[in-house]
Amino acid sequence: MPRGERPLDARGGPLLDFAARLRKLREEAGSPTYRELARRAHYSIATLSGAAAGRQLPTLAVTLAYVRACGGDEREWELNWRRTAAECAAGTMGAVPDRDGETPSPPYVGLAPFQQSDADTFFGRENLTDKLVEHLKEKRFLVLFGASGSGKSSVLRAGVLPAFPGKPALVLTPGPHPLEECAIQLAARAHITPGSLRAELASEPRTLHRVVRQILARSPNPPDELIVIVDQFEEVFTLCRSARERDAFVASLLHAAQTSDSRCRVALAVRSDFYTHCTRLPDLVDALADAHVPVGPMTTDELRAAIVQPATRAGLTVEGALLAALTADAHGRPGALPLLSHALLETWHRRRGNALTLAAFQAAGGFEGALAQTAEAFHSGLSDTQQHITRLLFLRLIALGEGTEDTKRRVPRHELDDTPDTTLVVDQATRARLLTVDRDHVELTHEALIRCWPRLGRWLGENREQLRLHRGLTEATAVWESLDRDPDTLYRGVRLAAVKDVPKEALSARERAFLDASENAGRRRVRRLRALVILVLCTVAAVGFAVHAQSTVTEQRHRALALQAADASLKLRPHDQSLAVQVALAAYRLAPGTATRDSLLSTLSITSAGRSPVGYALAVSPDGRTVAAAGNNRRIELWDMAVPRRPRRLSVVDWPDDSTHALAFGPRGDTLMALGLQRMFRLWDVSDPRRPALLSQTPTGHDELVYDMAVSQDGHLAATSSYDDTVRLWNVTDPARPRLLSELAGHSLNVKPVAFSPDGRTLASGSDDRTVRLWDVTDPRHPSTIGVLRGHENFVDVLAYSNDGRTLVSASDDRTARLWDVTDPRRHRPLSLLRGHTDVVTGAAFAPGDNAVVTTGEDGRVHEWDVADRSRPTERAFLTNPAGSVKGVRYLSANGMIITASGDQTVHLWTTGLDSALSRACGYVRVTISRAEWADHFPGVDYRPPCAGRKSVSETEGSQ
């Protein structure tokens, strides 16, 4: 019989309290033995029992392993650990944070980027700075790509600008109106009006060059040129809604840098996950070949310099243990620099004399916890009203990503309500260095806050569709005001109905005024419509066909109500699936048809939430029972999907990359392969998916971003594709030792999707050159092109073979998918075109029986096509994703369901069988639709709840 644990000291304290909570967690998990915990957690019995002994604080890694083994909430326990570390450190150091009493200037900038004035404390990026300066001197145009937090802004401001002494600089961020921002900055220097300058920039690309020459000529000692830095260039995609303005802005910058008598050097800083967006700007694509420079993670020596040198200049010392901990945490992580700088700043606030210590670092919350701890300290110091304002404010300061990570959004001050509480919140957040404020704008100090403050992450995940609606309302309000409240710009119809889901308390006074005006205008239109309907009914009655007319009018009215209710059910789906399903089901029964059928199927999607997969990269094992999912949270999760409504997480693989581009299972399902931003090819043994083991990690050798990968069905070959315009073939027969076999060159632009035919003899590759190439890989050391498929009018993004290998589907930025007969790859021929998407088609897959194809798109649509007759496909179902854009799709062959990944990293499961949907729809109902809710959606129709007295899904499963 196992020996009991030694009782904890009754005197308590943070260590003993922490140990007591760990013991309680183990007890709630059924009191597994430490031998069993050791088996689950992969730590020794002594280490795990010592974690709950109360003698010393266990490491964070040990704590989380203990918690995982007991089925606890890792996020909650990480915060518990950091609070305990802070309490322990405060009790032993004799020093606490003291912002207001500090007189010396800190040697670290925290989350904020370095400025030109910080050049004397900017260390560690000397090699990169020299490379960029040399590039700008030789070529005049530079595009700097790097992960968020890799230090792009800092190296340009504090590294590059000081290398051009005596030359004036123009530093700007594009915002929603890049031409306007550029015009304001230039006009202030040229002493002209920005309004007329903006119009000239929009109409004539040479304007920027002429104004630069005018600015330089005005100087008493004219410098020879102007340095222009456009920071956060990705805002031209995330915030600017006008493609025309975006193109004009880029054309102006390129002309100013490339014209023969240029007086300007231009540098753009762009987040690396927006590289593809940049390639969609034709003018910029041509310039990128010679202009782009990547920013990678700092080396160990560079990190040491960045940590130690600023402290040395300030007369401080860095404890050896702290230096080791910081370099270990930051090494190999491209986006770690703001977290490093913030952790150092918080450690400096807690310094002991002139020493920066490991204890102070742990008290600050550690590497990633320091930022969360600062944010939580700010939040906890506010009243309930102010905390509510904080939530609304921080959500307003974020632009939601569409297939990319969320980004910060620079907000004009007039967009915020001018109330005392709002002013206080902004001031307090600015003092905590979470926000940056200038005279006209407010913004997050760094996007790292989005990733590392769990509370903000939860706010963002609660209802992203509602946030998108709110953001659209904000933009519409700005347009309405800019046009002197033109009534033609007001919301109406579906847009007005949709935005009613946004809580009134989340709206600013300006937005409420816009919405009130829209509703008043809508009521006036309804009154006119009612008068017209009455007139029509009177006319019909007068003709004498009252009975027949009434029947027709009732039928048409029911159809109109059903279509409205079907549309409403889609808007209800994200936050009340029970009601949404009942509204959709009642609408279908009232007026059966394609639209009401598709709405019903859409409301029945199973959405990832809580203990379910999340991510935008997906892989499904050959038996359809296991799903691998990864996003931007630096981990890959394996899930058992045998019972789709009850997904069960099997394991978590630590992933040292900020972004996952592709995942794939081997043909037997015992190997998992992954590619990410670091261009490393990693393979795991997942024969026991509960205990994945890393087999190998191999540099792909590609010079640019690696986009996709594919594995042959015999498991011998793998292919990787890259923006260096090539495909590489690998021998993965021994997954512990992948070997490069050959490089396939033939495409003229970025190579994106790759797919092996089922027999493994042919590889298909798609490219931004708008072609699909077919390669004979029978001899993988000497592959050859055997066909080029042409027809797409834009980039090719997706490829998938049918299971019999006779048909290939390709999908493109041109909003279409195409079917090709590749029975004989040398005599390929087009079969048909699948039209239905209104934006880029991002996913395609064949059903297990090859009689259907599913496609997904940036438009948030999921189309399933009947392709039994390949030359005449017809639409089976059209589903709407409540989370917006859909990034990928797979079939779960075990049960015929479809699994999709969305841009916001939610994963959805869908079924397209109507009979199945009708039979189980009521299983999703938890509360029967009320009479009032029925009247809202079906006015004038007798109350007939479609699922009265039915059990919910949970009740049904619980009884089995």
N, C-alpha and C positions, 0 to 999 in steps of 0.2 A: 504494500500500500504506500503511495507516495507520501513523502514527508511534507507537513504543512509549512507555510511560510512563517518566518519570524514576525511577530507582531510589530507594528510600527510604533515609534515613540509618540506618546500621547501629547507631548508638548507642541507638536505641529511645526509649521513653517512651510515655506514654498516647496522645498524639496519633498518633504513628507506628504504634503497635500497632493503633489503631483503623483507620487508613488501610490497613494491611496486611490486616486482616480484610475490609475492603470490597473490596479487590482480589481476595482469594481467593474471595469470594462471586461476583464477576463472572466469575472464571475457571471456577468450578464451574457457572455458568450457560451455559457455552460461549463465553466471551469475546466477547460482542456488542460492536460498536463503540459509542463514545460517541454517535455520531449516532443509532444505533438505540435506545440507552438514552434519549436525549433525546426521541425520538418516543414511547416508551412512558411516560416519566415526566412529560412536559410541563414539563421544566426545560431550560435551555440546556446546550449541550455544555460550556461553560466552567464552569458551576456544578457539574455532575456530576463532571467530571474534577478540579475543585478539591476536591471532597469527599474524594477518595481521594489527594490530594497530600500530606497530612500537615503542611501549613503552619498550618492552624487548624481548629478543630472545626466541621464544618458544622452548620447548624440541624437541629433534630429533623425538621422537615417535609422538608427536602432528603434527609436520611438515609433516612427511610421511603420516599420516592419512589424513591430509588436501589435500596433493598431490594425494593420491589414490582416494579420493572422487572427485577430479577434472580431473582424468584420466591422470595425469602427469607422467613423468619418475622418478621413485623413486631413481634410482642410481644417476642420474644427480642432483636431489635435495638434496640427502644426502651429496654430495660433496659441493654443494652451502652452506648448513648449516654449514659444518665444516669450510669452508673458512670464513664465517661470524663470527663464534665463535672465530676463530683465530684472526681476525681483531679487534673484540670487546675486546678480552683479551689483545692484544698487546697495545690497546689504554688506558686501565685502569691499567695495571700492571706496566708499566714503565720498563719492562724487555723483552728482545727478546732473541732468541736462540743465543748462542755464543760458538760454538764448539772449534774454534781455540784458543780462549782466555782463556779457562778453564784450570786451573792447578790442582785442586783436582781430584782424581780418582773417577769416578761415582760408587755409591754403587750397581748399577744394571747392568746386563750384556746385556740387550736388547734381540735381537733375538738369539744370540749365546748361545749354551749350556754352563752350568757351567763346569769348568775344575777342576781337583784335587786341583789346586792352589787357587780356589775360595771357598774352604770348609768353611772358616771362615765367609763368607757372604751367605751361603746356608742355608736357614731356611724354615720350614714348612713341610718338608718331613721326620722328625725324626722317626715317627712310621713306615713308609714304609721302610726307610733305615734299621732300626733294623730288620724288618722282612726279608729283602733280605740278610743281613749279616748272620743272623741265618740260613737261607736256604742254602747259599753257604757253610757255615762251616759244615753243616750236610750232604749235598748231592752233592756238587762239581759242579753240572750242573744246570744252571738257564736259563729259557726263560721268559723274561719280555715282556708282551703284553700290549700295550696301544695305545690310539688314537694319531695321529700326534699332537704334542704340549702338551702332557700330562706330559712331563718332564722325559721320560725314560733315555735319554742320560745324563741329569744332575744328576739324582739320582745315576746312576752308577759311574759317574766320580767324582762328588763332595761329594757323600754320601757313597757309598760302598768302593771305593778305599782307602780313608783315614782310613777306619776301619780295613785295613790290613797293618799297618805300617811296613816298612822294607821289604815288599815283592815286587819284581819288577812286573811291569804291562805291558802288551802288548795290546794297544787299536788300533783297525783297523776297517775300513769299507770295505765291500767286493768288491764293484765296479764291472766292467764287468768281471774281472778275479780274483775271490777270492783266488784261489790257488797261483797265482802269487803275489798278495798283501801279503798273509800270508808268502810266501817264502822270499820276500824282507825284511819284518819286522824281521823275525827270523834270516835270514842270517846276517843282520847287527849286531845282538847280538852274534851270534855264530861264526862270522868271517869266513864264508864259502861263496861260490858263489851261488847266488839265482837261477841261471838257472838249475843247477843240483838238487838243493833242490826241486824246483817246480816239476821236473820230478819224484823225489822220493815220494813226497806227492801225486801225481796223481796215482802212482802205488801201494803204500803201506800205508794204514791208520796208521800204527804204527810209521811212520816217525816223525810226530809232537811230539809224546811222547818222542822219543829218542832225538830229537833236544832240547826239553825243558830241559831234564836232562843234556845234554851237556852244555847248557847255564848256568844252575845253578852251575854246577861243576867248571866253569871257574872263578866264583867269589872268591875273596880272603877270604871272610867270607860267605860261601855258604848259601843263604837262602833256606828254605825247599821247597818252591814252587813258581810258577809263576801264576799271575792272568791274564787271557785272556778275554778281553771284545770285542765283535763283535757288533759294533753299526750299526744301519740301516741295519739289517740282511735282510730286504725285498729286498735289492739290488740283492740278489742271484736270485730273480724272475724277477725283473724289468730290470736289466742291464745284468746279466749273461745269455748268450744264449746257453750255453753248459750244458745239463742235466748231462753229465758224470762228468764235473768239479764240478758242484753243489753237486752231490752225494759224490764225493771224499772229498770235503771240509767239508761237514757235518760229514762224517765217521771219518775224522781225528780229528775233535773237540770232537766227542763223545768218541772215543777211548782214547784220551788224558785225558778226565775227568773221565772215568768210569773204566779204567784198574785198576787191583788190586794194583799196585805200582804207582798210579797216583801222579804226582808232580805238578798238574795244576788244577786250578778252572776256569770254563768257564761260562761266562754270555752272553746271546744274548739279544739284544733289537730289538723287532719286532713290526711294526705297527699292530694294532688289525685287520684291514681289510685284513691282509695276513694270518690270522689263518688257513683258509681253504687251502691255498697254502702249509703251513707247514704240514698239515695232508696228503699231497700227497707225502711226502718223507717218505718211510717206516721206515727207521732207526730212524727218528726224532719222528714219531708218538708214538713209544714205549716209548721214553724218556719223551714225553710231559706229560704223566699221572702224574709223580711225579715232573716235573721240572717247569711247567708254573705258573707264578704269574701275575695277572692282575694289571694294574695301573688305578685307578679311579680318579675322580675329587677330588680336595682338599676340606676339610671341611672349614667352615667359620673361625674357629680358626686358621687353618693352613694357610689360605689366609692372615689373619691379620698378622701372624708371618712373612710370606714371604714379606709383604709390609712394615711393621713397623721396624722389627729388623735390616735390613741392613741400613735403614735411621738413626736409633738410634746410631748404631756403628759409623756412619759417622758424628755424631753431628747434625743431621737434625731432624725436626719434620714433621709429616704428619697431615695435616688439617683433622679434623673429617669428614667434608663433603666429602673430597676426599676419605678417607678410606671407607666410606659408599658406595660411587659410585663405587669404584673399586671392593669391595667384592660383591656387587649386580650384577655387570656385569660378574664377573668371576665364581661365585658360580654355581656349577652343570654343568659346561662346561668342559669336559675332555681335549679339545684341546686349552684351553684359556691361558695357561701359557706363551708362547712366546709373545702373544699380551699384556698380563699384564706387562711382564718385559720390553717390548719395550715402552709401554705407560708410565711406571714409569721412564725409562731412558730419554724420551723426556720431561716429566714433570720436571725432575731434571735439564735438560738444561735450562728450563724456570723458575727455582725456584726464589722465592722472598726472598733474604737473606738466612736464614737457613730453610725456610719453603717450603714444597711441598704443593701447593694449588690446589683447584678445578679449579680455573680460569686458572692456568697454564696447567692443564690436558685438559681442553676444548680447550685451544689455540693449544695444540699439536694435536688435532683432535679427542680426546675421545678414548674410548677403542679400537674399531676396526679401527677408522679413523686415529689414530696416524701413523700406519704403511703405510696406503695409502698416507697420507700427506707427510711422509718422502720420499716415492718413487716418488711422484709427484714433490716434490721440487728438488730431484736429476734429474729427467727427464727434467723439465723445464729449468734447468741451462745448458743444452747441445745445441749445434748447430743442425740444421736439419740433417746433415750428421751423427753426433754422436747419435742422437735419433734413426736414422735408424739402426745404428750399435747396439744400446742398444736392440732394438726389436729382432734382429737376435741372439744376444748373450744370452738374457734371455730365448728365446725359445729353444736354444741349451742346456741350463742348466736344462731342464725339461724332465723327462721320462714320456711318456703318459701312463695313466692307462688303463688296460683292465679289466673292472669290478671293479676296485678299483680307489681311488683318484689318480690324477697325483702326481708324486714324484719328488724330486730334483735329478739331475744327476751330478755326479762329473766328470768334464771334464779335461783331460790333457792339459797343456798350449799349446803344439804343435798343438792341434786341432784348435786353434784360429789363425787367421792371425796376424802377427807381424807388425801392422801399428801403427803410432803415435796416431790416433784417437781411435783405439781399446784399446791401453794401457791407454789412458786418461779415457775412459769409465770405464774400470776395476778399475782403481785407485779411481775414484770418487765414484763408487758404493761401493767399499770397505770402503772408508771413511764414507759413509752413513750407513755402517754396513749392507748393503743389500747383499753383496757378502763376501765370505771368501776365501782368497788366501793363498796358501803356495808355496813352491818353484816350485812344479810340477803341481799343480792342482788349478782349480777354481770351486766354487760351490755356490749355494744360501745359505745364512746363515741359513735360516729355511724355511720349506715348507709352513708356515703360509703366506708367501708372495704370494704364488700361490692363496690362498683363498681370501686374503684381499686387493690385489691391483687390482681394477677393470680394469685398462688399460691392465695389464698382462692377466687377464681373457678374455678380448675381443680378444687379440692377439691369445690366445690359441683356442678360439672358431671359428676363421675365416676360417681355413681350416685344420682340424686335420688330414685328410687323407694325405694332402701334407706334414705335419710334420712327419707323419709315414714314408712316402717315403724318406724324407730327412734323418731321423734317420737311415734307412736301408742303404742309400748311405754312410753315415758317417762310419758305421760299415764295409761295403764292402771296402771302401777306406783303412781302417786300415789293413784289411786282405791282400789286394793287396800289400801294402807297406811292411808288415811283411814277405811276400813271394817274396821279390825282384821284385815286379811288374810282377808277373807271368800272362801271357795273359789269361790263363785258368780261372782266377778269375774275369775277366772283365764282365760287364753287356752285355746282348744281348737280342734280341727279345722283349717280353712283358715287362720285367723289365727295359730295356733301354728305351722303349717307354713311360712307366709310369713315370719314373723319370724326363722326359723332362718337366713335369708340375711344377717342383720345379724351382722357379725363379733363374736365374744365379747369381743375386746379393746376394742371400742367401747362396751361396756356398763358402767354403774356397778355397784357392789356391790349396790345396791338393785334395779336392773333384773335382774341375774343371779339374785338371790334369787327375784324374781317369775317369771322364766322357768323356773328349776329347779322351783318349786312347780307351775307349769303342766304341765311335762313329767311330773312324778311323778303328778299327777292324771290326765294323759292315759294313762300306762302302766297305771294301775289300771283305767281305762275300757276299754282294749284287752283286758286280761285277762278282764274280765267279758264283753266282746263275743265273744272267742274261745270262751269256755265256752258261750255261747249258740249260736254257730254249730255247735259240735260236737254240742250237744244236738239242734239242728234236723236235722243230717245223719244222726244216729243214728235219729231218728224217721222220716225219709224211707226210710232203708234198711229199717227194720222193716216198712214198709208193703209192700215187695216190688217197688218200681219203681226198683230201684237204677240200672239202665242209663239209663233216661230221666231220672231225677232227676240223675244225674251230669252228663249232657249239659246239662240246664237250669242246674244250679248253675255249671258251667264257663262257659256262655255269660253268665250273669249276673255271674259273677266277672270275666270278661274285660271286660264292659261297665263294671263298677265301676272296674277297674284303668285302663281307657282314659280314663274321665272324670277320674280322679285325675291320670293322666299328662298329659292335656290341660291341666288346671289348672296343673300344675307347669311345663309348657313355657312358659306365660305369665310365670311368675316367673323362669324361667331366661333369657328373651329379652333383658333389658337388659344382661346381662354375659356371656352365652355363647350367641350365636345358633346356632352350629353344633350344639351339643348340643340346644338348644331345638327346632330344626327336626326333628332325628331323633326326639326323644321325641314330638313332635306327629304326625309322619308315621307312626310306628309305632302310636300310639294310634288314628289314623284307620283304618289297615289292620286293626287288631285289632277295632275296633267302629265301622264307618262310621256317621256320624250328624251331626246339625246341630252339636252341641257340639264334637265332635272336628274337624269341618270348619272351624268358625270359629276354633278354636285354631290350626289349621295355617295358615290365612290370616293370622292375627295375627302369628305368629312370622316370617312372610316379609316383614314390613314393612321397608323400607329407611330407616334412621335417619340424620339428619344427624349427622356427626361429622367433626372435622378440617376438610378443605376441602370443606364442603357448606353449604347455606343454613341460617341460623338466624334466628329471629324469631317474633313472634306475629301480624304483619300480612303478608299475602301478596297478590300479584297475579300472574296468569298471562297472558302475551301471547296474542292471538287464535289464533296458530298453535300454541300449547301448547309451544313450544320454549324460551321464556325465562321465568324466574321472578324476581320482585322480592320481597325479604324484608327486614323491618326489625323491630327490637325496641326495647330500651332502651339500646343501645350507641352512639347518636348517629350511625348510618350506615345507608344503604340499600345492599344488595348486589344486583347483577344476575348471574344464573346461567344458563348454557346447560344445559338439561335434555334435550337431544335424546337422550342416552344416560343414563337415570335413574341407573344404577348408577355412572356416572362424571360427576357434575355438575362443571361447569367454571366457575369464577368469572370473569366478564367484566370487572367494574368495581365500584368502591366510590364511592358518592356521600356526601360529608360532609353530615350532617343536623343542623342547629343546634337540635334539639329533644330533650328528654329522653325523649319517648315518641311513637311513631308510631301514629295511630289508624286510618288508612285509606290504602290504595294502590290505584291503578287504572291500567291501560294504556288508551291511546286505541284506537279500533277498528282502526287499521292497525298498531298495535304500535310506532309511532314516537314516541309521547309517553307519558311517565310522570307521573302526578299523585300528590301526597301531602298529607296533613293530619296535624297533630300538636297537641301541647299548647298551642302558641303561637297557634293559630287562624289560621295563615297557609296560604294555598292556593298550593302550589309546583308548577311544571311544568318538566319536562326534555325536551330532544330526545334520544331514545334510538334514532334511526334507525341509528346505529352504537352498539350497547349497550356496546362497549368504551370509548367516549368520550362519556359523557353530558354534555350541556351545559345549564346552567340557563337557562331561557327567561324565567321570570317568577316573582315571589313577591308575592302580593296578600293584604292583610288581608281576611278573610272578612266582617268587620263583625258577626259574631255576638257576643252579649254573654256567652255562657257556653261551656262545653266544646263543641267540634265533634266529633261522633261518627262520621259516615260521609260518604261521597261516592259518586256514581255518574256515569257518562258514557254519553250516548246512542250508539247504534251508528253514527250518521252522523258522530259526532265534533263536532257543533255545540254541544251543550248539556252542562252539568255541573250537578249538584245537590249541595248541602252541607246537612247536618242538624245540629241543635244542641240543647243542653239549654235554650236560651232559648225552646223550644217552636215554633221556626219552621224552614222549609226555604228556602234561597235558590237561585235559578236563575241560571246564568251562561252567557254566550256565550263559548265557547272555540274558535271557528272559527280565530281567530288566537291560538295558545297563548302568544304573547309578550305579549298584551294582553287578558287575560280581562276581561269587562265584566259587571257585575251587571245582570240583567234585571228580576227581581221577587222579592218575598218572599211565601212561602206561609204563611198563618196559619190555624189551624183546630184543631190538637191542643191539649189542655189541659195536657199535661205534656211532659216531655223527648221530643224527636223523635230516634229512633235510626236504624234502617236506611232506606235509600232505594234504589230500583231503577227503571230505565227499562224499559218494554216494548220488545221488539225493533224495533217500527216507530217508536219514539221519540215516539209521540203521547200516551202515558200515563206518569205517574210514580206509583209507589207509595211510601208512607211509613208507617213503623210507630212506635209511641209507647208510653211508659209509661202512657198513658191506656187501654191495652189494645185499641186499635183500629188498623186499617190504613185509610188514606185513599187513594183513587185520584183523581188530578188530571189534568184535560185540559190538556196543555201544547202543544197544536197552535199556539196563539199564546202563546209563553213570557212575553210582557210582561203578559198578562192571563190567568193560569191560573185554573182553577175546579175545585171539588170535584165529582166525578161519582159518587162512591160511598164508603161507609164500611163496612168489613168488621168485624163483631163476632163474638166467639166465644171468644177467648182469655180466660183467667181471671187473667192476670198480664201483666207487661211484654212487649211485642213486641220481639224482639232481632234478627231476621234476616228478610230478604225475598229471593226469587229468582224470576225468570220462567223459564218453559220456553222453549226456543229458538224454538218456533212462536208464542209469545206468548199461547197460549190458557189457560195454567194458571199460577197464582201459588202459591208455597209460602211460608208464614210460620211462624216458630218463636218460642218464648216461654219466659219464666221458669216457665210453668206445666208445663214438662217435656214439652210436646207440640209437634208440627208439624202444620199444617193445609194441605190442598190446596183451592184455590178455582178455580172456572171463571170466568175473566175475558174470555172470548171477546168478549162485549159488556160493557165495564166498568160500564155503567149498569144492567145486569141480571145482575150477578154472583151467584153462588150457591156455597155450601159443597159440597165434593165428599166429603172423607173426613178422618179424623183419624189421624195417625201416632203411636202410643204405643210406648214402649220405653225411653225414657231415664228415669233416676231423679234427674236434676238439670236445671238450666237447659240448654236446647238453644241452642247457641252458633253453629251453622253449618248451612247447607243449600245444596244445589246440584243442578241437573238434569244428567244425563248428556248427552253430545252428541246422542244419538238420542232424547232425551226419554222413554225407556222406563224410566228409573230415577231415583231421587232418593237422595242421600246426606245424612244428618244427623249432626251431632257434638254432644257435650255436655260439661259440666263433670264428668260422671261418668266421663270417659275412654273413652266408647264411640263407635264409628263404626258406624252402621247404614246399610246400603244396602237400599232398598225397590224392589220391582218395581211400577211404577205404570202398566203397560200398560193396565190397567183402573183409571182414576182413582178410581172409587167403591169399589174393593175392593183396596187395595194389600196386598202381602204382603212379608214380610221375605226378602231374598235372602241377606244376610250380616250377621253381628254380630261386629265386630272390637273388640279390646281394646287400647287404647293403653298401652304400658308406662310412658310418661312422665306418666300422669295426665290431667288435664283437657285437652280439645281446644278450641281457640279459633276455628278457622276451617277451611274446606274448599273446595277447587277441584278440577275435573277437568283433567287434562293431556290436552287433546283430541288431541294428536299420537299418543298411544299408549294412551289409555283408562285410564290409572292415576289414582288419587286422591292428592292431596297435602293434608296437614293440618299445621297449626301448633299446637303445644302450649303450655300455660301456662308451661313452663320454657324456652320458645323453641327446643325441638328441632322439626325438620321431618321428617315421615314420608311415605314413598311407599307406597301400598297397591295390591294387585290383589285383585279379588273373584272372578275366574274360577277355579273349582276345577280344571278340566283343565289350565289353564296352571300353576297352583300345583303340581299333582302332577308335571308334566313337568319343572319346574325346581327343585323343592325341594332335591334333592340337590346342586345347584350351590352351595348355601350351606354345605355340609359341608366342614370343613377337617381334622377328625380324627374317624375312625369311633368311634361310641359303644363304650365298653369293656364287657366282661362285668360288671364291678362296677357301672357306671352303669346298665346294662340291668337288673340285679337290683334296684337301688334303686327303679326305676320300674315294672318288670314282674316282680315276684317270682313264681316258679312258672311263668313262660312261657318256652318255649324261646328261646334267644338267636338272634335273626334281625335283625341290623342292617339297616335299610332302605336304607342307602346304602353298602354295603360296596364299596370299590374305586372309588368315584366321584371325579371331579375336583372341586375347589372352584371357586367363581365366578371367582376371580382366575386360576386355572390355565386355565379354559375361555376367558376373555376374552384371556388372554395368548397363546393358540395361534391366535387368529383373525387 
